Amino acid sequence: MFVRSSSTLISVVVIASLATAGFAVAQRGGSTPKYDQSRAAGDSSGSFEVSGVQVDVRGKNAESARMDGWRLAQRKGWEMLAQRLAGRSSTLSDSALDAMVTGIIVEREQIGPNRYVAQLGVLFDRGKAASILGVGGQMLRSPPMLLVPVQISGGTHRVFEGDGAFTQAWARFRTGNSAIDYVRPGGAGPDRLLMNAGQVARRGRGWWRAILDQYGATDILVPTVELRRSYPGGPIVGVFTAGHGPDNRRIAQFVLRVNDGNALPALLDAGIERIDKAYQDALRAGVLKPDRLLVTEPPRPVVPVEEEETGEERLVETTDTPATAPAGASFTIQFDTPSVASVNSGELALRGVPGVSSATTTSLALGGVSLMRVTYNGNQSALRAALEARGWQVQEGAGVLRIRRGGGSAPTPPPAPSQQSPPIPDESGDSGNE
């Protein structure tokens, strides 16, 4: 179980602006830990998050009171989660909660000699909690979307250049309760060259398609914040915009303000939560749809061939030729590759699926998610059905399939071959296609 501290909020003041309403948050004095931008963003998509759990506990000493406070937060958090998901109360033993809780988030705390007062957040394992409460662990989920956060300050636009506060805030953001599948680059290596403020202004689908294939995403999200400072250390006004797609179409825009310059992290955290909510609302409304040109290459123009004029017509004898079977369609498969052996086994397993003529890894990420180009004689729905028949868990996106091995279940054997034509064995041992 890990513990993570977040910025402390002291007050929330509602203010009015000329066009958009916003609110102000102030942060208690104290230094903010420096963030290493090369570190990958934390992934909490496998957890249910419950925030705002209030505890006030006394103990023999400060450490005992703190541990008792965390135990109490686990119990209260579980009751809040059960009420939210199942609509009923539920209680578990401390040992069962210890096995289910994946993290404690310290939002605000005060530690005395024998007293502990805090506001905490609790992270619960999604699979275990869903099975106990009798609810589905899966929720509405968007296709993988590449996140390109843009910060505008002092007339300078930057994404991953330097140590940007907006990029740090997105790395702190927990996606456990979000319906958006964010692909958050770490900001190191080629990230700074491929994704910058200049690229956001380009609308060419070809280059965007190449970037999305590199990161295994199908769409682009461009959240932007413009920071306006009155004077050094003084009030900061942040104009937040939620953009979408290669055209950076505006989904939502709002204004937030803080009275203290040291409260910038709290301002950005509050803005990101509202941006995420705007993206989720757009997804449920059917607005957050990928551009078709990002997942499908446009047809190439047909160049007309000029016929040579001759004085006499020539008759050429032709023979009937059998019709050629149409070429299979290509699809992108995302699969887990914890080791080199998993890459080879994944390719062999896909080649053994009936209807698959080729399966080649195009983007390798050992220890992460790699991309495979599969040629299949059928549509995407048929390929998904064939994979599920082999025991794979499949999530379907626009032109992309995300596959995982089923939990401990053996794959379904392939269908028996037809009596008219005997099967032709291939190198993977499965029946070939007629």
C-alpha positions in Angstrom: 0.0 0.0 0.0 1.4 3.4 -1.0 0.8 6.8 0.4 0.7 10.0 -1.7 0.4 13.5 -0.5 -1.5 16.1 -2.5 -1.6 19.9 -2.4 -3.5 21.3 0.6 -6.5 23.5 0.0 -7.4 26.1 2.5 -10.3 28.0 1.0 -12.5 28.0 -2.0 -13.9 31.4 -3.1 -16.5 31.7 -5.8 -15.9 34.7 -8.1 -17.5 36.0 -11.2 -15.7 36.9 -14.4 -16.9 38.8 -17.5 -17.9 35.8 -19.6 -17.3 32.7 -17.5 -17.7 31.9 -13.8 -14.8 30.4 -11.9 -13.6 29.8 -8.4 -10.5 30.5 -6.4 -8.5 28.1 -4.3 -5.6 29.0 -2.0 -2.8 26.7 -0.8 -1.2 26.6 2.6 2.4 27.8 2.6 5.0 25.1 1.9 7.4 23.9 -0.8 6.1 21.7 -3.5 8.2 18.6 -4.3 10.0 18.9 -7.6 8.7 16.5 -10.2 10.9 14.6 -12.6 9.2 15.1 -16.0 10.9 12.0 -17.4 8.9 9.8 -15.0 5.9 8.2 -16.5 2.5 9.4 -15.3 0.8 7.2 -12.6 -1.9 4.9 -13.8 -4.8 4.4 -11.4 -7.3 3.1 -14.0 -7.3 -0.3 -12.2 -8.7 1.3 -9.0 -11.9 2.8 -7.6 -11.2 6.1 -5.9 -13.1 7.5 -2.9 -12.0 11.0 -1.9 -13.0 13.4 0.9 -13.0 10.9 3.8 -12.9 12.8 7.1 -11.2 11.2 10.1 -10.6 12.5 13.7 -8.8 9.9 15.8 -7.0 9.8 19.2 -4.2 7.4 20.1 -1.4 6.7 22.5 1.0 8.6 20.3 1.1 10.4 17.0 2.0 7.3 14.9 -0.7 5.1 16.6 -3.3 7.8 16.0 -2.3 8.1 12.3 -2.5 4.3 11.7 -5.9 4.2 13.4 -7.0 7.1 11.2 -6.1 5.3 8.1 -7.9 2.2 9.3 -11.0 4.2 9.9 -10.6 5.9 6.5 -10.6 2.4 4.8 -13.9 1.5 6.6 -15.6 4.8 5.7 -14.3 4.7 2.2 -15.6 1.2 1.6 -19.1 2.2 2.9 -19.1 5.3 0.6 -18.0 3.1 -2.4 -20.7 0.5 -1.7 -23.3 3.2 -1.5 -22.1 4.8 -4.7 -21.9 1.6 -6.8 -24.5 -0.8 -5.3 -26.8 1.7 -3.6 -26.5 -0.2 -0.3 -24.2 -0.3 2.7 -21.6 -2.9 3.2 -19.0 -3.8 5.9 -15.8 -5.8 5.7 -13.1 -6.8 8.2 -9.9 -4.9 8.4 -7.9 -7.8 7.0 -10.2 -8.0 3.9 -9.9 -4.2 3.4 -6.1 -4.4 3.7 -6.0 -6.9 0.8 -8.3 -4.7 -1.3 -6.9 -1.2 -0.6 -4.2 -0.2 -3.1 -3.4 3.3 -1.8 -4.1 6.0 0.8 -4.1 9.6 -0.5 -3.4 12.3 2.0 -5.4 15.3 1.0 -5.0 17.3 4.2 -3.8 16.2 7.6 -2.9 17.6 11.1 -0.8 15.5 13.4 -0.7 16.1 17.2 1.0 14.2 20.1 -2.0 11.9 20.4 -4.5 13.1 17.8 -4.8 12.8 14.1 -7.2 14.9 12.0 -7.2 14.5 8.2 -9.0 14.4 5.0 -8.0 11.3 3.1 -8.7 9.5 -0.2 -8.8 5.7 -0.6 -8.0 3.6 -3.7 -9.7 0.1 -4.0 -8.7 -2.6 -6.4 -11.3 -2.5 -9.2 -11.6 -6.2 -9.8 -11.9 -7.3 -6.1 -14.3 -4.5 -5.2 -16.6 -5.1 -8.2 -16.8 -8.9 -7.5 -17.7 -8.3 -3.8 -20.3 -5.6 -4.6 -21.8 -7.6 -7.5 -21.3 -4.9 -10.1 -19.4 -4.9 -13.3 -15.8 -3.9 -13.0 -15.9 -2.4 -16.5 -17.3 1.0 -17.2 -17.9 3.2 -20.2 -14.5 3.7 -21.8 -13.3 5.8 -24.7 -10.7 4.6 -27.3 -7.1 5.4 -26.4 -6.6 9.2 -26.7 -3.2 10.9 -26.9 -2.9 13.7 -24.4 -1.0 16.9 -25.5 -1.2 19.5 -22.7 -0.3 23.0 -23.8 0.7 25.7 -21.3 0.7 29.4 -22.3 2.6 31.7 -20.0 4.3 35.0 -20.7 3.6 34.7 -24.5 5.4 31.3 -24.6 3.7 28.1 -25.7 5.2 24.8 -24.5 4.1 21.2 -24.0 7.0 19.0 -22.8 9.8 21.5 -23.0 11.3 22.2 -19.6 9.6 21.4 -16.4 6.1 22.6 -17.1 3.6 22.9 -14.2 0.7 21.8 -16.4 2.4 18.6 -17.4 3.2 17.9 -13.8 -0.4 18.4 -12.9 -1.5 15.9 -15.6 1.0 13.4 -14.2 -0.5 13.7 -10.7 -4.1 13.3 -12.0 -5.6 9.9 -11.2 -7.7 8.4 -13.9 -9.4 5.6 -11.9 -12.9 7.1 -12.0 -12.6 8.6 -15.5 -14.2 7.2 -18.7 -11.4 8.6 -20.8 -8.5 6.3 -21.7 -5.6 8.8 -21.6 -2.3 8.0 -23.3 0.1 10.3 -21.3 3.6 10.5 -22.7 6.4 10.8 -20.2 7.9 13.8 -21.9 11.4 12.3 -22.5 13.2 11.3 -25.7 11.3 11.9 -28.9 8.1 13.2 -27.1 9.4 16.8 -27.1 10.1 16.7 -30.8 6.9 14.9 -32.0 4.5 16.9 -29.8 5.0 20.6 -29.3 2.9 23.7 -29.7 3.7 23.9 -33.4 2.4 20.4 -34.0 -0.9 21.3 -32.3 -1.4 24.0 -34.9 -0.9 21.6 -37.8 -4.1 20.0 -39.2 -2.5 17.5 -41.6 -4.0 14.1 -40.8 -1.0 12.1 -42.3 1.5 13.3 -39.7 -1.0 13.0 -36.9 -1.7 9.5 -38.0 2.0 8.6 -37.8 2.2 10.0 -34.3 -0.9 8.1 -33.1 0.4 4.8 -34.5 3.7 5.5 -32.5 1.8 5.8 -29.2 -1.0 3.3 -29.8 -3.8 5.9 -29.8 -6.7 6.7 -32.1 -7.5 10.3 -31.2 -6.0 13.5 -29.8 -6.9 15.6 -26.8 -5.4 19.1 -26.5 -6.1 20.6 -23.0 -4.7 24.2 -22.9 -4.2 26.6 -20.0 -3.3 30.3 -20.3 -1.7 31.7 -17.1 -2.1 35.4 -16.5 -0.1 36.8 -13.6 -0.8 40.3 -12.1 2.7 40.5 -10.6 5.3 38.0 -9.2 3.8 36.1 -6.3 0.4 37.7 -6.8 -2.9 36.5 -8.1 -3.0 34.0 -11.1 -5.8 33.7 -13.5 -6.0 30.5 -15.6 -8.0 30.2 -18.8 -8.6 26.5 -19.4 -9.7 25.1 -22.7 -10.6 21.5 -23.5 -9.6 20.9 -27.2 -10.2 17.7 -29.3 -9.0 16.4 -32.5 -6.4 17.5 -35.1 -8.5 20.7 -35.6 -8.3 21.4 -31.8 -12.1 21.8 -31.7 -13.2 23.5 -28.5 -15.2 21.2 -26.1 -15.4 23.6 -23.1 -13.7 26.7 -21.7 -13.7 28.2 -18.2 -11.7 30.5 -15.9 -10.2 29.8 -12.5 -8.3 32.2 -10.2 -6.1 32.0 -7.1 -5.0 34.9 -4.9 -1.6 33.4 -4.0 1.1 32.6 -6.6 2.2 29.6 -4.6 -1.2 28.0 -5.1 -0.5 27.3 -8.8 -0.5 23.5 -8.4 -3.9 23.6 -6.7 -5.3 25.8 -9.5 -4.1 23.4 -12.2 -5.4 20.3 -10.3 -8.8 21.9 -10.0 -8.8 22.9 -13.7 -7.8 19.4 -14.8 -10.7 17.8 -12.9 -13.1 20.1 -14.7 -11.5 19.4 -18.1 -11.8 15.7 -17.5 -15.5 16.1 -16.6 -16.0 18.1 -19.8 -14.4 15.3 -21.8 -16.5 12.6 -20.1 -19.7 14.6 -20.8 -18.7 14.9 -24.4 -18.1 11.2 -24.6 -21.5 10.3 -23.2 -23.1 12.8 -25.6 -21.4 11.2 -28.6 -19.4 14.3 -29.4 -15.9 12.8 -28.7 -15.6 10.8 -31.9 -12.3 10.1 -33.7 -11.7 11.7 -37.0 -12.2 9.1 -39.8 -9.0 10.2 -41.6 -7.0 9.4 -38.4 -7.8 5.7 -38.5 -8.3 5.2 -42.2 -5.9 6.3 -45.0 -7.7 8.3 -47.7 -8.0 6.6 -51.1 -5.2 7.6 -53.5 -6.3 9.5 -56.6 -6.5 7.4 -59.8 -4.3 8.7 -62.5 -5.9 8.3 -66.0 -3.9 6.4 -68.5 -3.9 7.9 -72.0 -4.6 5.4 -74.8 -2.5 5.5 -77.9 -4.5 6.1 -81.0 -3.8 3.7 -83.8 -5.2 3.6 -87.3 -6.6 0.1 -87.0 -8.3 -1.7 -84.2 -6.7 -4.9 -83.0 -8.7 -7.8 -81.6 -7.0 -9.7 -78.8 -8.3 -13.1 -77.9 -8.8 -13.4 -74.1 -9.5 -16.4 -71.9 -11.7 -16.5 -68.9 -9.7 -16.2 -65.7 -11.0 -17.1 -62.2 -11.9 -14.2 -60.0 -9.1 -13.4 -57.5 -10.2 -13.4 -53.8 -10.1 -9.9 -52.4 -7.2 -9.0 -50.2 -7.7 -9.0 -46.4 -8.2 -5.9 -44.4 -5.5 -4.7 -42.0 -6.2 -4.0 -38.3 -4.1 -2.8 -35.4 -3.9 -5.1 -32.4 -2.7 -3.8 -29.0 -1.3 -6.6 -26.8 0.8 -6.9 -23.6 4.5 -7.8 -24.1 6.1 -8.3 -20.7 9.0 -10.3 -22.3 10.5 -11.2 -25.6 8.9 -14.6 -25.5 5.5 -13.0 -25.2 6.0 -11.2 -28.5 6.6 -14.4 -30.4 3.8 -16.3 -28.7 1.4 -13.4 -29.4 2.3 -13.4 -33.1 1.9 -17.2 -33.3 -1.4 -17.1 -31.5 -2.8 -14.5 -33.9 -1.5 -16.3 -37.0 -3.4 -19.4 -35.8 -6.8 -17.6 -35.8 -8.9 -18.7 -38.8 -9.0 -15.9 -41.4 -5.7 -14.3 -40.4 -3.1 -14.3 -43.2 -0.4 -12.3 -41.5 0.5 -10.9 -38.0 3.6 -8.7 -37.6 4.7 -6.6 -34.6 5.1 -3.0 -35.9 5.8 -1.2 -32.6 7.6 -3.1 -29.8 7.4 -2.0 -26.1 8.9 -4.6 -23.8 7.2 -4.4 -20.4 4.3 -2.4 -21.9 1.8 -2.5 -24.7 3.0 -3.3 -28.3 1.3 -2.9 -31.6 0.7 -5.7 -34.1 -0.5 -5.3 -37.7 -2.9 -8.1 -38.6 -4.3 -8.9 -42.0 -7.7 -10.6 -41.7 -10.2 -11.8 -44.4 -13.2 -10.1 -42.9 -14.4 -7.1 -41.0 -13.4 -5.9 -37.5 -16.4 -7.4 -35.8 -15.7 -10.9 -37.3 -12.1 -10.6 -36.1 -13.2 -9.7 -32.6 -15.5 -12.7 -32.5 -12.7 -15.0 -33.7 -10.4 -13.7 -31.0 -13.0 -14.1 -28.3 -13.6 -17.7 -29.4 -9.9 -18.3 -28.8 -10.2 -17.1 -25.2 -9.0 -13.5 -25.6 -10.6 -10.6 -23.8 -11.2 -7.9 -26.5 -11.9 -4.2 -26.3 -12.9 -2.7 -29.6 -12.1 0.8 -30.9 -12.1 2.5 -34.2 -9.8 0.3 -36.3 -8.0 -0.9 -33.1 -8.5 -4.0 -31.0 -7.0 -4.3 -27.5 -6.6 -7.9 -26.5 -5.7 -9.6 -23.2 -5.6 -13.2 -22.1 -8.6 -14.4 -20.2 -8.1 -15.0 -16.4 -7.0 -18.6 -16.2 -9.5 -19.9 -18.7 -8.3 -22.1 -21.5 -8.8 -20.8 -25.1 -11.8 -22.3 -27.0 -10.6 -24.9 -29.5 -11.1 -24.0 -33.2 -14.2 -25.3 -35.0 -14.1 -28.7 -36.6 -13.1 -28.7 -40.3 -15.6 -29.3 -43.0 -16.1 -32.9 -44.3 -15.7 -31.9 -48.0 -12.1 -30.5 -47.8 -9.5 -31.9 -45.4 -7.6 -29.4 -43.2 -4.2 -28.1 -44.3 -1.9 -27.9 -41.3 0.3 -24.7 -40.9 3.3 -24.0 -38.8 1.1 -23.0 -35.8 -0.8 -26.3 -35.7 -4.2 -24.9 -36.4 -6.5 -25.5 -39.4 -5.8 -23.3 -42.4 -8.4 -21.3 -44.3 -9.9 -22.6 -47.5 
